[in-house]
């Protein structure tokens, strides 16, 4: 079903939810608020989504996919020194941070993926997938050869990136450059290839 400007009704509701998250936070998001903001009826909402958690799940998956695309793009880099690894880590976390900041409602989604039990697996599955991608990339780069040992470090690295980005939002983006630089240094140490 197409809505205003050719958008589907489903997309219009997702955009409305993002606006609510960005403007008023996680607590303000509910089916009635989405219905009102999107200009649809409650039965229309429930036709597409069983509840607000389904909306958060969809938006969370989209944001995690966008963050993961940043990591996928970096797997084409050639790394042969600790300095190159640190630079790649910095570039990757900076791009993930910028993408999350630009994603409408990004902070509320970060919080929901950690705080709402029904959404936890969206974050955990995404992070597990990225840890495996990074591990395979590091093996291809000949930085290591033990998948099981490195996947643990890669997973820790993914979790550290997420926590640093969340911290920047929570501290009103104070010391942004410093936080990103120290996170890149910490990731380089966690990977421990050189």
Secondary structure, DSSP 8 states (H G I E B T S, - for coil): -B-GGG-BHHHHHHHHHHHHHHHH-GGG--HHHHHHHHT--HHHHHHH-SSHHHHHHHHHHHHHHHHHHHHHHHTT----SHHHHHHHHHHHHHHHHHHHHHSTTHHHHHHHHHH-GGGHHHHHHHHHHHHHHHHHHHHHTTS---HHHHHHHHHHHHHHHHHHHHHHHHTTTTTHHHHHHHHHHHHHHHH---
